[in-house]
């Protein structure tokens, strides 16, 4: 991933001075004859040309500055799978006093039939509005008369009633683009921090100075007009094990840093972390809540009566907060109604619960801080300057001696010291109770995802395998299993679904231990029966031992991946089988034992088969030792999975004794 931050004065004009757009409806023979071999043979659709231009404009009626944004795109549809690009959704944000609006929307489908170019206009009555939530509404329409080979084109003007975040632009999307151009024209009185993201480099940029482009309250301002062009842009393909796509798409983002008023004074929008620290600590929904130790001091003797040291006290407080305030499933770094009300109603958001935890720990004489962060789906935070709106979650950071514990009491299945994997996303910002400077803290998964399978079974003369399968789940594996059991509604329903997912294995009896003892491994014991051989009369019998949690599909299929493989946590899986064979069966030939590894101790896969007496022992070890693999390590990881999948197709050959 590439982040380039540019700090300069940029400014916009009215629409009349924007760069030249390409001609609407000017579909050519090259557009009609375009094939996906031009850029991506797997593409279902392709952007032929895309243009966007954003400009500030003064509304003389209310005296406010707005951003006017023109968008225009032409797309070739190659096949039916590309029809989804004809379902257009335009998000519109709702602000405190106003909302984005769309004007001059037009959309056209072009089909080449019997030597003629037919044109179909969108019926304006078939444009629909949908309210997604209180912050976002959607304008939706479907392009008319779509067929394979259609060229679609649409454009609109959007009016954005805020200048804090200038209009961002994504050069990269889910389909490839032959050309994407964005023009921004910004008055020098507005200073924006501009960031270019993504691995794909710009094809060209052009900077122009426009003298006295804006007059506001008698003050004249020059403008900087920037043109960014990217050609032959590959599609951004989302694969497994990635954080928010916006972290990695080639795009340009703006955030207002400061502006100059008509009187010549400068107003800073982007603040220092010291400014933000003071604002947060003075915030009634954040810092003021961290001062409410009075709520917990009378309760602590009862909460910690069986505790003998700070760690056991911390665990008791963690358990108390988790049981006293149930999550209402809303997240945020601030409380909704304050800790006091959350305790009274026994309900609150993540801010209520975890700020209460920080406050209670400090009330007990420990060193706890609030750690604000951005979840994996929310994207990475900007580390160069503070943008509080980028943070959407808060946990507790407890410092005990030389040990640090990250805690989240809002999730009932989390043991002490484990945080949701969704919170493992780069750096968080630690905010202390006292007015000391905040600081960055790297958030790492505190435990691995660990699973161990042990099968003790016997194969009978009918070809049935019967025995006890015991599964030990630890760390994030245990968290995931407990979540699955909770989602199923009961242990019995969970086991019933598990039985349905394994058609070749029948679960006869089951016992699940430590379901509510969160700090212990979750233990599942299943008495199973499996039909291994339909007919035992053959001279050779083939048995595949890789039937427990077998990997059948490679999650990595790209020729190149420009963003990291981010699993969040390292993982380890071990399988041990001890199968007692009938007296008349023996191992025909010793299967080759396998051992392969990723470079630089990145992971390994091993399998081993032995026969002692009439007991067949099979072991398998699968390890991924890194939570994150760089794009440079991708092909090795892809090949590692590919070889493992092939190896797991290997059978054990048994023969009958004569």
Phi, psi and omega per residue, in radians:
X1 nan 2.529 3.135
X2 -2.161 2.257 3.009
X3 -2.112 2.127 3.044
X4 -2.075 2.138 -3.116
X5 -1.855 2.187 -3.123
X6 -1.993 2.285 -3.125
X7 -2.030 1.822 -3.121
X8 -2.753 2.926 3.105
X9 -1.472 2.168 3.076
X10 -2.220 2.710 -3.100
X11 -2.708 2.729 -3.110
X12 -2.013 2.873 3.127
X13 -1.996 3.110 2.935
X14 -1.282 2.958 -3.032
X15 -1.082 -0.478 -3.070
X16 -1.118 -0.345 -3.094
X17 -1.865 0.213 -3.140
X18 -1.250 2.842 3.105
X19 -1.118 2.861 -3.061
X20 -1.338 2.225 3.091
X21 -1.458 2.794 3.019
X22 -1.354 2.752 -2.972
X23 -1.224 2.196 3.098
X24 -1.207 2.299 3.112
X25 1.437 0.005 -3.106
X26 -1.445 0.931 -3.118
X27 -1.217 2.275 -3.081
X28 -1.911 3.037 3.094
X29 -1.097 -0.596 3.120
X30 -1.155 -0.553 3.075
X31 -1.177 -0.756 -3.122
X32 -1.160 -0.674 -3.053
X33 -1.571 -0.004 -3.107
X34 -1.054 2.330 3.061
X35 -2.081 2.835 -3.098
X36 -1.260 -0.161 3.063
X37 -1.211 -0.229 3.119
X38 -1.076 -0.598 -3.075
X39 -2.477 -0.693 -3.051
X40 -2.636 1.862 -3.069
X41 -1.161 -0.249 3.112
X42 -1.641 -0.049 -3.053
X43 -1.240 2.388 3.046
X44 -1.578 -0.330 3.109
X45 -2.742 2.835 -3.103
X46 -2.615 2.406 3.051
X47 -1.360 2.119 3.099
X48 -1.377 -0.811 3.138
X49 -2.659 2.485 3.129
X50 -2.480 2.352 -3.090
X51 -2.405 2.380 3.045
X52 -2.447 2.502 3.103
X53 -2.494 2.238 -3.113
X54 -2.086 2.409 -3.093
X55 -2.598 2.514 3.017
X56 -1.452 2.584 3.138
X57 -2.541 2.414 3.135
X58 -1.509 2.238 3.033
X59 -1.564 1.930 -3.052
X60 -1.269 -0.228 3.118
X61 -1.322 -0.767 -3.107
X62 -1.989 -0.068 3.077
X63 1.355 0.156 -3.126
X64 -1.680 2.647 3.047
X65 -1.550 2.430 3.105
X66 -2.192 2.873 2.985
X67 -1.930 2.161 3.023
X68 -1.750 2.269 -3.054
X69 -2.229 2.117 3.088
X70 -1.757 2.321 3.091
X71 -2.252 2.400 -3.112
X72 -2.598 2.256 -3.111
X73 -2.499 2.553 3.027
X74 -2.205 2.239 -3.012
X75 -2.253 2.403 3.027
X76 -1.726 2.263 3.104
X77 -1.722 2.109 -3.082
X78 -1.574 -0.636 -3.074
X79 -2.654 -3.125 -3.074
X80 -1.104 -0.537 3.108
X81 -1.150 -0.309 3.105
X82 -1.534 -0.064 -3.125
X83 -1.060 -0.472 -3.109
X84 -1.057 -0.378 3.087
X85 -1.284 -0.192 3.040
X86 -1.536 -0.093 3.028
X87 -1.657 1.714 -2.970
X88 -1.679 2.288 3.096
X89 -2.224 2.141 3.138
X90 -1.970 1.922 3.120
X91 -1.277 2.444 3.093
X92 -2.236 2.215 -3.104
X93 -1.530 2.563 3.068
X94 -1.873 2.256 -3.128
X95 -1.889 -3.081 -3.058
X96 -1.022 -0.781 -3.046
X97 -2.049 -0.106 -3.031
X98 -2.715 -3.132 3.113
X99 -2.628 2.804 3.071
X100 -1.075 2.639 3.106
X101 -2.410 2.704 -3.114
X102 -2.061 2.331 3.054
X103 -2.320 2.884 3.005
X104 0.955 0.646 3.112
X105 -1.372 2.209 3.032
X106 -2.465 2.590 -3.092
X107 -2.571 2.421 -3.045
X108 -2.463 2.431 3.008
X109 -1.908 2.357 3.123
X110 -2.032 2.161 3.083
X111 -2.129 2.361 3.117
X112 -1.710 1.886 -3.044
X113 -2.239 2.186 3.084
X114 0.891 0.761 3.080
X115 1.383 0.054 -3.129
X116 -2.064 2.500 3.073
X117 -1.618 1.882 -3.121
X118 -1.644 2.475 -3.046
X119 -2.121 2.253 -3.126
X120 -2.175 2.072 -3.110
X121 -1.568 2.564 3.092
X122 -1.238 2.283 3.040
X123 -1.279 2.091 -3.087
X124 -1.062 -0.368 3.115
X125 -1.283 -0.226 -3.113
X126 -1.767 0.414 3.012
X127 -1.764 2.191 -3.020
X128 -2.055 2.634 3.083
X129 -1.995 2.386 -3.132
X130 -2.350 2.305 3.102
X131 -1.596 1.907 -3.129
X132 -1.334 -0.857 3.071
X133 -2.740 -2.988 -3.055
X134 -1.247 -0.172 -3.123
X135 -1.883 -0.360 -3.020
X136 -2.377 2.349 2.968
X137 -2.150 2.816 -3.055
X138 -2.184 2.373 2.968
X139 -1.842 2.180 -2.976
X140 -2.270 2.496 3.014
X141 -2.745 2.817 3.114
X142 -2.076 2.296 -3.137
X143 -1.101 2.417 -3.080
X144 -1.354 2.646 2.942
X145 0.920 0.838 3.126
X146 -1.309 2.328 3.006
X147 -2.429 2.904 3.062
X148 -1.088 2.241 -3.103
X149 1.710 -0.055 3.125
X150 -1.093 2.612 2.914
X151 -1.951 2.165 -3.141
X152 -1.970 2.646 -3.099
X153 -2.613 2.379 3.049
X154 -2.644 2.753 3.140
X155 -2.636 2.779 3.098
X156 -2.831 2.896 3.040
X157 -2.012 2.176 3.102
X158 -1.918 2.362 3.074
X159 -1.886 2.117 -3.073
X160 -1.953 2.024 -3.008
X161 -1.481 0.555 3.078
X162 -2.597 2.569 3.134
X163 -2.002 0.074 -3.099
X164 -1.069 -0.883 3.042
X165 -1.905 1.868 3.069
X166 -1.068 2.769 -3.062
X167 -1.059 2.134 3.065
X168 -1.368 2.923 -3.107
X169 -2.517 2.241 3.090
X170 -1.792 1.975 3.048
X171 -1.293 -0.469 -3.048
X172 -1.947 2.453 3.121
X173 -2.508 -2.889 -3.074
X174 -1.316 -0.187 3.063
X175 -2.183 2.685 -3.133
X176 -1.212 2.779 -3.133
X177 -2.289 2.291 3.055
X178 -1.270 -0.634 -3.116
X179 -2.698 2.353 3.077
X180 -2.406 2.197 -3.079
X181 -2.238 2.382 3.086
X182 -2.327 2.342 -3.135
X183 -2.114 2.205 3.049
X184 -2.124 2.374 3.126
X185 -2.286 1.972 -2.935
X186 -2.273 2.271 3.116
X187 -1.100 2.544 -3.087
X188 -1.161 -0.254 3.106
X189 -1.310 -0.179 3.092
X190 -1.949 2.160 -3.111
X191 -1.926 2.037 -3.118
X192 -1.938 2.471 2.888
X193 -1.453 2.192 -3.062
X194 -2.057 2.294 3.125
X195 -2.186 2.317 3.037
X196 -1.799 2.191 -3.112
X197 -2.014 2.841 3.019
X198 1.769 2.859 -3.084
X199 -1.488 -0.435 -3.092
X200 -1.344 2.282 -3.128
X201 -1.490 2.644 3.056
X202 -1.141 2.472 3.079
X203 -1.308 -0.699 3.112
X204 -2.766 2.686 3.008
X205 -2.363 2.637 3.122
X206 -2.478 2.274 3.125
X207 -1.991 2.345 3.108
X208 -2.327 2.481 3.057
X209 -1.776 2.222 3.112
X210 -2.012 2.051 -3.045
X211 -1.314 2.360 3.014
X212 0.836 0.903 -3.089
X213 -1.406 -0.287 -3.086
X214 -2.412 2.367 3.038
X215 -2.124 2.094 -3.114
X216 -2.397 2.113 -3.106
X217 0.932 0.688 3.111
X218 1.436 -0.127 -3.131
X219 -1.647 2.277 3.123
X220 -1.712 2.421 -3.120
X221 -2.287 2.412 2.985
X222 -1.364 2.865 -3.139
X223 -2.241 2.589 3.013
X224 -1.871 2.096 -3.141
X225 -1.851 2.071 -3.110
X226 -1.983 2.306 3.076
X227 -2.043 2.161 -3.134
X228 -2.034 2.239 -3.137
X229 -2.238 2.366 3.048
X230 -2.302 2.252 -3.137
X231 -2.048 2.785 3.141
X232 0.856 0.981 -3.069
X233 -1.536 2.103 3.125
X234 -1.222 2.726 3.058
X235 -1.146 2.560 3.033
X236 -1.588 1.948 -3.096
X237 -1.744 2.135 3.104
X238 -1.467 2.269 3.080
X239 -2.066 3.035 3.076
X240 -1.101 2.766 3.024
X241 1.084 1.024 3.031
X242 -2.452 2.708 3.044
X243 -1.531 -2.773 -3.024
X244 -0.996 2.269 3.140
X245 -0.981 -0.554 -3.119
X246 -1.084 -0.332 3.079
X247 -1.161 -0.423 -2.902
X248 -2.159 -0.292 3.104
X249 -1.145 2.530 3.029
X250 -1.215 2.028 -3.025
X251 -2.785 2.925 3.089
X252 -2.209 2.352 -3.093
X253 -2.239 2.596 -3.118
X254 -2.233 2.539 2.962
X255 -2.512 2.288 -3.101
X256 -1.140 2.196 3.124
X257 -1.662 -0.882 3.120
X258 -2.810 2.929 3.079
X259 -2.584 2.791 -3.130
X260 -1.855 2.269 -3.115
X261 -1.436 3.001 -3.131
X262 -1.063 -0.482 3.138
X263 -1.416 -0.102 3.124
X264 1.665 -0.040 3.136
X265 -1.436 2.668 -3.087
X266 -1.813 2.292 3.111
X267 -1.963 2.085 -3.136
X268 -1.484 2.286 3.036
X269 -1.742 -0.846 3.070
X270 -1.325 2.163 -3.072
X271 -1.859 2.917 3.022
X272 -1.406 2.875 3.100
X273 -1.125 -0.516 3.077
X274 -1.106 -0.724 3.087
X275 -1.090 -0.776 -3.121
X276 -1.150 -0.713 3.098
X277 -0.967 -0.848 -3.115
X278 -1.110 -0.700 3.134
X279 -1.131 -0.753 3.141
X280 -1.148 -0.740 -3.109
X281 -1.229 -0.405 3.071
X282 -1.583 -0.158 -3.103
X283 -1.209 2.247 -3.106
X284 -1.151 -0.357 3.141
X285 -1.724 0.047 3.130
X286 -2.327 -1.468 -3.076
X287 -1.035 -0.690 3.133
X288 -1.082 -0.532 3.129
X289 -1.280 -0.550 3.112
X290 -1.212 -0.254 3.113
X291 -1.577 -0.055 -3.051
X292 -1.494 0.815 3.097
X293 -1.121 -0.388 -3.138
X294 -1.075 -0.408 3.135
X295 -1.241 -0.434 -3.009
X296 -1.916 -0.434 -3.094
X297 -0.959 -0.757 3.113
X298 -1.185 -0.387 -3.067
X299 -1.567 -0.374 -2.986
X300 -1.056 -0.712 -3.140
X301 -0.977 -0.683 3.128
X302 -1.304 -0.667 -3.108
X303 -1.144 -0.702 -3.003
X304 -1.897 0.362 -3.020
X305 -1.092 -0.474 -3.133
X306 -1.738 0.048 -3.116
X307 -1.458 2.516 -3.096
X308 -2.003 -0.247 3.129
X309 -2.603 3.114 -3.086
X310 -1.085 -0.675 -3.108
X311 -1.134 -0.803 3.120
X312 -1.173 -0.576 3.050
X313 -1.115 -0.768 -3.138
X314 -1.081 -0.711 3.123
X315 -1.138 -0.671 3.120
X316 -1.150 -0.732 3.125
X317 -1.159 -0.728 3.107
X318 -1.019 -0.805 3.125
X319 -1.114 -0.733 -3.122
X320 -1.077 -0.835 -3.122
X321 -1.091 -0.771 -3.136
X322 -1.069 -0.591 -3.141
X323 -1.483 -0.423 -3.043
X324 -1.518 -0.513 -3.128
X325 -2.197 1.946 3.121
X326 -1.532 2.482 -3.100
X327 -1.223 2.397 3.028
X328 -1.641 0.173 3.042
X329 1.256 0.330 2.991
X330 -1.859 2.483 -3.127
X331 -1.935 2.968 -3.125
X332 2.704 2.838 -3.129
X333 -1.591 -0.167 -3.114
X334 -2.000 2.835 3.062
X335 -1.343 2.726 3.083
X336 -1.454 -0.888 -3.094
X337 -2.259 0.156 3.128
X338 1.703 2.676 -3.094
X339 -1.084 -0.707 -3.079
X340 -1.040 -0.831 -3.133
X341 -1.206 -0.616 3.111
X342 -1.083 -0.690 3.093
X343 -1.178 -0.674 -3.126
X344 -1.202 -0.734 -3.095
X345 -1.563 -0.180 -3.123
X346 1.048 0.576 3.142
X347 -2.638 2.540 3.108
X348 -3.067 3.035 3.099
X349 -1.524 -3.075 -3.131
X350 -1.030 -0.690 3.109
X351 -1.079 -0.782 3.100
X352 -0.992 -0.826 -3.003
X353 -1.251 -0.875 -3.015
X354 -1.422 -0.462 2.980
X355 -1.234 -0.584 3.017
X356 -1.095 -0.702 3.120
X357 -1.103 -0.805 3.116
X358 -1.043 -0.783 -3.109
X359 -1.128 -0.747 -3.136
X360 -1.152 -0.700 3.113
X361 -1.120 -0.734 3.092
X362 -1.160 -0.618 3.099
X363 -1.108 -0.473 3.118
X364 -1.514 0.150 3.071
X365 1.507 0.264 3.139
X366 -1.781 2.899 -3.121
X367 -1.705 1.734 -3.135
X368 -2.175 2.518 3.134
X369 -2.278 2.715 3.014
X370 -1.503 2.250 3.127
X371 -1.944 1.855 3.129
X372 -1.538 2.523 -3.035
X373 -2.654 3.029 3.029
X374 -2.030 2.269 -3.117
X375 -1.243 2.886 -3.049
X376 -1.036 -0.684 3.130
X377 -1.267 -0.385 -3.069
X378 -1.451 -0.374 3.123
X379 1.823 2.960 3.132
X380 -1.388 2.616 3.125
X381 -1.565 2.702 3.106
X382 -1.341 2.144 -3.088
X383 -1.620 -0.132 -3.084
X384 -1.481 -0.572 3.115
X385 -2.618 2.614 -3.020
X386 -1.303 2.263 3.023
X387 -2.300 1.648 -3.015
X388 -1.091 -0.517 -3.126
X389 -1.136 -0.277 3.121
X390 -1.361 -0.304 3.141
X391 -1.577 2.312 -3.087
X392 -2.307 0.189 -3.078
X393 -2.660 2.656 3.096
X394 -2.417 2.382 3.044
X395 -2.232 3.106 3.110
X396 -1.763 2.425 3.031
X397 -1.994 1.968 -3.090
X398 -1.848 2.200 3.134
X399 -1.899 1.929 3.120
X400 -2.093 1.817 -3.090
X401 1.065 -2.210 3.122
X402 -1.660 0.190 3.139
X403 -1.863 2.463 3.064
X404 -2.097 2.314 3.122
X405 -2.119 2.250 3.020
X406 -1.725 2.265 -2.969
X407 -2.276 2.459 3.048
X408 -2.401 1.835 -3.100
X409 -1.523 0.061 -3.083
X410 -1.468 -0.266 -3.138
X411 -1.857 1.997 -3.031
X412 -1.135 -0.342 -3.110
X413 -1.600 0.010 -3.090
X414 -1.520 2.151 3.020
X415 -1.298 2.879 3.103
X416 -1.011 2.226 3.089
X417 1.639 -0.023 3.096
X418 -2.013 2.352 3.102
X419 -2.013 2.776 3.119
X420 -1.019 2.482 3.120
X421 -1.063 -0.455 3.113
X422 -1.119 -0.353 3.133
X423 -1.532 -0.177 -3.127
X424 -1.484 1.625 -2.980
X425 -2.695 1.340 3.088
X426 1.297 -2.389 -3.075
X427 -1.791 2.557 2.955
X428 -1.948 2.950 -3.140
X429 -1.979 2.088 -3.102
X430 -1.514 2.170 -3.133
X431 -2.019 2.047 -3.110
X432 -1.509 2.848 3.129
X433 -1.162 -0.772 3.115
X434 -1.408 2.785 -3.050
X435 -1.379 1.090 3.004
X436 -1.809 2.826 -3.056
X437 -1.123 2.406 3.039
X438 -1.268 2.923 -3.105
X439 -2.697 2.761 3.109
X440 -1.374 2.497 3.102
X441 -2.388 2.171 -3.131
X442 -1.275 2.208 -3.107
X443 -1.674 2.064 3.108
X444 -2.138 2.642 3.080
X445 -1.116 2.167 -3.078
X446 -1.293 -0.293 3.138
X447 -2.436 2.891 3.073
X448 -1.534 3.015 2.953
X449 -1.724 1.814 -2.968
X450 -2.117 2.278 3.105
X451 -2.380 2.379 3.062
X452 -2.209 2.277 3.108
X453 -1.999 2.300 3.063
X454 -2.249 2.108 3.123
X455 -2.011 2.105 3.027
X456 -2.024 1.955 -2.982
X457 -2.580 2.977 3.101
X458 -2.346 2.455 3.092
X459 -1.732 2.186 -3.122
X460 -1.689 3.089 -3.060
X461 -1.228 -0.193 3.101
X462 -1.580 -0.025 -3.135
X463 1.537 0.217 3.127
X464 -1.673 2.406 3.058
X465 -1.855 2.114 3.141
X466 -2.208 2.464 3.111
X467 3.035 -2.870 -3.088
X468 -1.991 2.122 3.061
X469 -1.830 2.057 3.141
X470 -1.971 2.246 -3.137
X471 -2.037 2.239 3.072
X472 -1.942 2.079 3.132
X473 -1.991 2.261 -3.103
X474 -2.305 2.783 3.129
X475 1.051 -2.309 -3.087
X476 -1.225 -0.420 3.053
X477 -1.130 -0.732 3.107
X478 -1.159 -0.702 3.104
X479 -1.048 -0.785 -3.137
X480 -1.125 -0.730 -3.135
X481 -1.135 -0.775 3.137
X482 -1.095 -0.639 3.097
X483 -1.150 -0.703 3.119
X484 -1.132 -0.722 3.116
X485 -1.131 -0.736 3.103
X486 -1.105 -0.694 3.133
X487 -1.191 -0.528 3.141
X488 -1.241 -0.426 3.121
X489 1.817 -0.572 3.120
X490 -2.832 2.875 3.112
X491 -1.084 -0.758 -3.108
X492 -1.078 -0.727 3.133
X493 -1.200 -0.627 3.080
X494 -1.090 -0.808 -3.128
X495 -1.144 -0.633 3.111
X496 -1.093 -0.743 3.105
X497 -1.176 -0.673 3.103
X498 -1.081 -0.720 3.122
X499 -1.092 -0.681 3.124
X500 -1.169 -0.550 -3.106
X501 -1.358 -0.230 -3.136
X502 -2.094 1.369 -3.021
X503 -1.101 -0.410 -3.111
X504 -1.556 -0.141 -3.099
X505 -2.121 2.317 3.108
X506 -1.916 2.216 3.111
X507 -1.573 2.071 -3.093
X508 -1.576 -0.756 3.123
X509 -2.529 2.766 -3.131
X510 -2.595 2.637 3.021
X511 -2.488 2.279 3.068
X512 -2.077 2.164 -3.070
X513 -1.945 2.676 3.082
X514 1.117 0.508 -3.141
X515 -1.071 -0.691 -3.116
X516 -1.805 -0.072 3.083
X517 -1.625 1.490 -2.867
X518 -1.160 -0.469 -3.088
X519 -1.456 -0.104 3.094
X520 -1.773 2.778 3.083
X521 -1.078 2.472 3.034
X522 -1.407 2.171 -3.060
X523 -1.980 2.157 3.081
X524 -2.001 2.207 3.116
X525 -2.089 2.116 -3.093
X526 -2.189 2.184 2.953
X527 -1.473 2.030 -2.991
X528 -2.102 2.792 3.024
X529 -2.376 2.363 -3.062
X530 -2.435 2.293 3.085
X531 -1.476 1.851 -3.097
X532 -1.555 -0.765 -3.111
X533 -2.221 2.217 3.068
X534 -1.301 -0.529 -3.100
X535 -2.441 2.080 -3.105
X536 -1.566 0.109 -3.022
X537 -1.527 -0.099 -3.134
X538 -1.298 2.661 -3.138
X539 -1.179 -0.612 3.110
X540 -2.137 2.408 -3.137
X541 -2.106 2.280 -3.079
X542 -1.854 2.224 -3.076
X543 -2.325 2.148 3.107
X544 -1.669 2.042 -3.076
X545 -1.444 -0.094 -3.070
X546 -1.568 0.874 -3.089
X547 -1.734 -0.093 3.115
X548 -1.670 1.978 3.104
X549 0.894 0.816 -3.092
X550 -1.220 2.460 3.056
X551 -1.547 2.003 -3.079
X552 -1.928 -0.236 -3.096
X553 -2.361 2.307 3.108
X554 -1.318 2.123 3.137
X555 -1.310 -0.104 -3.074
X556 -2.080 1.987 -3.014
X557 -2.286 0.029 -3.124
X558 -1.395 2.660 3.021
X559 -1.305 -0.467 3.089
X560 -2.644 2.410 3.084
X561 -2.130 2.162 -3.034
X562 -1.652 0.050 3.118
X563 -2.276 2.757 -3.023
X564 -1.169 2.747 2.914
X565 -1.572 1.849 -3.018
X566 -1.956 1.752 -3.139
X567 -1.553 -0.181 3.136
X568 1.505 -0.826 -3.101
X569 -2.473 2.643 3.008
X570 -1.174 2.799 -3.111
X571 -2.464 2.675 3.126
X572 -2.562 2.370 3.115
X573 -2.378 2.250 3.134
X574 -2.193 2.391 3.107
X575 -2.187 2.262 3.046
X576 -2.253 2.162 3.099
X577 -2.099 2.326 3.024
X578 -2.188 1.829 -3.014
X579 -2.010 2.119 3.101
X580 -1.482 2.111 -3.101
X581 -1.611 2.697 3.019
X582 -1.061 2.729 -3.061
X583 -1.038 -0.487 -3.040
X584 -1.591 0.124 3.131
X585 -1.948 2.527 3.052
X586 -2.523 2.889 -3.119
X587 -1.348 2.059 -3.051
X588 -1.097 -0.827 3.079
X589 -2.644 2.564 -3.083
X590 -1.217 2.013 3.088
X591 -1.083 2.587 -3.138
X592 -1.157 2.198 3.052
X593 -1.250 2.470 -2.990
X594 -2.012 2.427 3.018
X595 -2.613 2.084 3.078
X596 -2.457 2.689 -3.021
X597 -2.466 2.679 2.990
X598 -1.438 2.691 3.126
X599 -1.049 2.661 3.035
X600 0.956 0.741 3.081
X601 0.994 0.604 -3.115
X602 -1.304 -0.336 3.140
X603 2.880 3.010 3.121
X604 -2.722 2.785 3.030
X605 -2.376 2.262 -3.115
X606 -2.420 2.518 2.982
X607 -2.484 2.590 -3.057
X608 -2.575 2.379 3.139
X609 -2.244 2.264 3.072
X610 -2.403 2.753 3.065
X611 -2.269 2.045 3.082
X612 -2.111 2.030 -3.013
X613 1.141 -2.193 3.067
X614 -1.946 0.401 3.104
X615 -1.872 2.042 3.095
X616 -1.566 2.155 3.123
X617 -1.992 2.221 3.138
X618 -2.212 2.322 3.096
X619 -2.264 2.560 3.098
X620 -2.457 2.381 3.092
X621 -2.234 2.248 3.091
X622 -2.259 2.121 -3.110
X623 -2.332 2.375 2.905
X624 -2.099 1.879 -2.940
X625 -1.497 -0.159 -3.133
X626 -1.970 2.461 3.009
X627 -1.329 -0.446 -3.092
X628 -2.343 2.304 3.048
X629 -2.009 2.329 -3.076
X630 -1.265 2.836 3.075
X631 -0.988 -0.529 3.128
X632 -1.213 -0.387 3.137
X633 -1.623 -0.012 -3.006
X634 -1.089 -0.852 -3.065
X635 -1.112 -0.622 3.080
X636 -1.146 -0.685 3.118
X637 -1.179 -0.712 3.101
X638 -1.072 -0.785 3.134
X639 -1.173 -0.636 3.096
X640 -1.022 -0.835 3.114
X641 -1.142 -0.718 -3.121
X642 -1.074 -0.778 3.129
X643 -1.171 -0.674 3.134
X644 -1.106 -0.733 3.132
X645 -1.092 -0.721 3.111
X646 -1.138 -0.730 -3.135
X647 -1.126 -0.571 -3.110
X648 -1.320 -0.024 3.034
X649 -1.558 -0.066 -3.088
X650 -1.295 2.310 3.118
X651 -1.698 2.671 2.906
X652 -1.584 2.321 -3.111
X653 -1.830 2.118 3.097
X654 -1.897 2.537 3.095
X655 -2.205 2.670 3.073
X656 -1.449 2.462 3.055
X657 -1.270 2.467 -3.132
X658 -1.417 nan nan
